[in-house]
Amino acid sequence: MTESTITAKGQTTVPADIRQSIGGVPGTRLVWHVLADGRLFVRVKNKSVRDLKGLLTPAKSKRVAVEDMRP
């Protein structure tokens, strides 16, 4: 188990083994969530919505008119 301490300024250091496993470099963003049962969940924010551009390609199928979709 890896530990870190919160400083008087509210800061903490992400331990080296954790940084290495998440690919953390200076500027890596972390998102913190407190769960209902008091547990803490930290997620690496390494993607933006802009990274999704071009991920999906449009289907090359026949277009259907709205009138044809109605019963």
Beta strands, then each sheet from edge to edge (+ up, - down):
strand 1: 29-34
strand 2: 40-45
sheet 1: 1+ 2-
end
